[in-house]
Amino acid sequence: MKTLISMKTLISGNYAVAYGAKLSRAKVIPIYPITPQTTIVEKLAALVGDGELDAKIVHVESEHSAMAICIGATITGTRTFTATSSHGLALMHELLFFAGFGRLPIVMVNVHRALAPPWTLATDQTDSLAQRDTGWILLECETNQEVLDTIIQSYRVAEEVMLPCMVSMDGFYHSHAYEPIDIPDAELVDSYLPPYNPPDKYKLGSGLALCYCSGTVDQSLYYEFRYHVQKAMERVPEAFDKAEKDFYKLFGRKYCAVEGYYMDDAELVIAVAGSMTSMVRMVVEDFRRSGKKVGMVKVKMFRPFPKEDIRRFLAGVPKVAVFDRNISMGDGGILAQGIRSALYSVDERPAVFGFIVGLGGADITPNIIGDIIDYAWQQDAPKEDNIWTEVIR
Amino acid sequence: MENKALFKPLSREDLIPIFPGDSLGIKTGAWRTIRPVRKNKLSPCNAACPAGNDIQGYIDLVKQGKFKEGLELVRKTNPLPAVLGRVCFHPCEKNCNRAKFDEAVVIHNVEKFLGDYGHSLPREKEVKEKREEKIAIIGSGPAGLSCAYYLARIGYQVTIFEALPVAGGMMAVGIPDRRLPKDVLRAEIKTIEDLGVEIRTNTPISPGDNLLERGYSAVFVATGSRKSMERVMKKAAATSGDTDATASVIGWAAADIPVADPELKATADGKLVVEANTLATNKPGIFAGGDAVTGPGTVTAAIGTGRKASISIDRYIRGETLGVTEEEIPIASFEDLNLAYTDSVPKAKADNGFRQEVAVAEAQRCLSCGVCNNCGNCWLFCPDGCVFSKNEEYDINYEYCKGCGICSEVCPAGVITMEVERI
């Protein structure tokens, strides 16, 4: 067995994505550039150009076409990869359903960027969370190492349950930030992730026509197909758990659909996702040092929503403060929505405070996090469903 | 009571709604309420040509560098392209749609190029079948030569009787050398003689000659107009000694325009009366055309009547019904075109030689109004892949065409029109 110790490489989050796709041996990469994802495209092109990556990069005129090609190539049994962001993802919307409901194990990275208007290049999670009903597995990442690792794991999960998987990372906080990254050994990755073995009917040269379609069906059959998408979604947590365990054995890293941090005897728990998680970790540690029993859950998986894990961690906790760097207009923070929903069936329900934070990349400083914790600590119950925070200029 | 509608077991097997196979079973053509119809229109140049030339057609061939084929197409309706390229008043260019975009295509230069190109080739004598019947043509002007050419091409024995000492009629004596060099005219006439046409100069025909009784199956009277000749003589007198050609006309002044047979119906001012569609006179077997019928006209119109007469004479001899019925084809208007794919290009400079590359460049300016030139836009833009190419022609698959109309919209030449579907 190869050694777990290796030299780390200082690369940006976007380069980590490119290495993730390379190590996963994606064969077809239709991709269209958009800030802040562009250097992913550039790095992938360079890897192919340098002969380091044996893949076909397809230059497309839009993200809609990029996803269409992912769909076509995946149907024929090819492993595909693409990456986009924000408006590019929004343009894919129609085809995201086709990939999700069509049960095609495409893996895509979405670099979070807030949607216009007004225009901004900075991050928030609304772009991918707005796609949460399209039949895609949605995963959030805290670090660039996690981004790279999650891409590789995603193929395992996606190809097992036959659902596409979207790995999201924060624009600039991840994409353009440099981190020492452990780029896994290619042979080890190969042993972890064998070549895509599609269902027999999709195999080329199986004697079937080289043409695939999705016919029109009657209502009962349509209904049944939707049932199977939901059932596949329900198999994701187990498949993900297994993929993580196998990954841990080879690479020594593990993330979990929901990770608990200082959860023992916690009286107030912060629920958070994405790049701001690291900052919250630090503040939680500060509070613990000062004697306040604060904990944290990091939610990595948004679809399927890991209700069991949420219940396991949060049932019986007095208060939960949810950090949503996103908003479903007319309702509120999407993570808070899921947590409240998951906890409804629990006897000892915590008071759930929904904080809207950091939209459009607004900074979330330790002071803001501390103020939020102090605020929630003092209140018995939230006075409103969505609590807006100060924005640092 | 047990509620049977709930918790019905669904299939245990995971179902994926994408299957190997195609969706050709769904005939989307049934959804259509309007259909694209590919039908060539008449290019305005062709519509305006008195000789009935397929101008768009030969320009398209020149565009492709197919000069031989282009020449052959011109000669289908015009045996004297080198002449017409020089002397025609080109109504084609006046009606050219391109004039509304930048400048009209300089059609006459392309035609002149083809005519001259023809004379640079080795002579071809390509009469496939010989016929026994002899035809007499009186007058070797453009009408007579044209009629002779087309009859000879289908095998008739043609003799032209010319009163003057030179062949060519007005082209020889009425058009100055600077507009129509004599060697060009001689070369054109030689082409016609090469087909076996005999031209007897200095041979005036009088009514008493009775050609029909002397073994000729039909006669075409193309003696020209007395007025035209008078005009030439006047002009020649005024500019006496100006050129060899006009000077010689003075010498021919004595040679009168042959007096038409008094039995032939004529107007008060001496124009022969013919049936417009067939060019038949009141005497069976005798046809007439050119200036003899219309009075002073153009070379181009005369060439057109010569060809028309050849068709009538052939039908007369074969015992078929006379008369040519022509299909009414709508003319492609400027508004029918989609010029989004056309760049503004100035017309080629007309130099004397009008070299091959200049002719091709000018031909490339042709918009091919109303005529499919296989540009492939319909094929390229059809979102349903319903336009296909077969035998180098595009066609529409109506089984699947939904009638969106994109092909019609993107057709640069206005060939595809949308018609209401009849159910």
Interface residues (C-beta under 8 A of the other chain):
Chain A: I75 F101 G102 R103 L104 M162 P199 K201 Y202 L208 A209 C211 Y212 C213 S214 G215 T216 V217 E224 F225 Y227 H228 K231 A232
Chain B: L10 S11 D14 L15 I16 P17 I18 F19 P20 G21 D22 S23 I26
